[in-house]
């Protein structure tokens, strides 16, 4: 007879790990949203609108892992966002 309740179901280890990962990803997406002055998070559509108003365009690149770690460390040391740091470094590089 098949299981009738959730407590009776048998969950594979891979399914359990997959569910844990999905929960973790969901929580990470929820907590990384920018916050408005009032303290409430900005939704993605609103953030996209704000970025467009500033003339920002999404630009994805693939970088070496060590370089990314160095960028994050430098941004944290200067207390600025990684986006601001990369923008600054690209502007300097293009001028020189």
C-alpha positions in Angstrom: 0.0 0.0 0.0 1.4 3.5 -0.9 2.2 6.0 1.8 -0.8 8.2 2.7 0.7 10.9 4.8 3.9 13.0 4.6 5.3 11.3 7.7 4.9 8.0 6.0 6.8 9.0 2.8 10.3 7.9 2.2 12.6 10.7 1.0 15.7 10.0 -0.9 18.9 11.6 0.5 19.4 13.4 -2.9 15.9 14.8 -2.7 16.4 16.0 0.8 19.6 17.7 -0.1 18.0 19.3 -3.2 15.2 20.7 -1.0 17.7 22.1 1.5 19.6 23.8 -1.4 16.3 25.3 -2.7 15.4 26.7 0.7 18.9 28.1 1.0 18.7 29.8 -2.4 15.3 31.2 -1.6 16.5 32.6 1.7 19.6 34.2 0.0 17.4 35.8 -2.7 15.1 37.2 0.0 17.8 38.7 2.2 20.0 40.3 -0.6 17.4 42.8 -1.8 18.3 46.4 -1.4 16.6 48.4 1.3 14.8 51.7 0.8 15.3 54.6 3.3 12.2 53.5 5.2 13.8 50.1 5.9 11.6 48.0 3.6 13.2 46.0 0.8 12.9 47.2 -2.8 11.3 44.6 -5.1 13.2 43.5 -8.3 11.0 45.5 -10.6 11.5 48.7 -8.6 15.3 48.1 -8.3 15.5 47.6 -12.1 13.6 50.9 -12.6 16.0 52.7 -10.2 19.0 51.2 -12.0 17.7 52.3 -15.4 17.1 55.8 -14.0 20.8 55.9 -13.0 21.8 54.7 -16.5 23.0 51.3 -15.2 22.9 48.3 -17.5 23.3 44.7 -16.4 26.6 43.3 -17.7 27.6 39.7 -16.9 31.2 38.5 -17.2 33.0 35.4 -16.2 36.1 36.0 -14.0 38.7 33.9 -12.3 37.7 32.9 -8.8 40.8 34.4 -7.2 40.1 37.8 -8.9 36.5 37.8 -7.7 37.7 37.1 -4.1 40.2 40.0 -4.4 37.5 42.3 -5.7 35.2 41.4 -2.8 38.0 41.9 -0.3 38.9 45.3 -1.8 35.3 46.4 -1.9 34.8 45.4 1.7 38.0 47.2 2.8 36.8 50.4 1.1 33.3 49.9 2.3 31.8 50.3 -1.2 29.8 47.9 -3.3 31.5 45.5 -5.7 29.6 47.2 -8.6 31.1 50.6 -7.6 34.6 49.2 -7.4 34.4 47.4 -10.7 33.0 50.5 -12.4 35.9 52.6 -10.9 38.5 50.1 -12.0 37.1 49.8 -15.5 37.0 53.6 -15.9 40.7 53.9 -14.7 41.7 51.0 -17.0 40.0 52.5 -20.1 41.5 55.9 -19.5 45.1 54.6 -19.0 
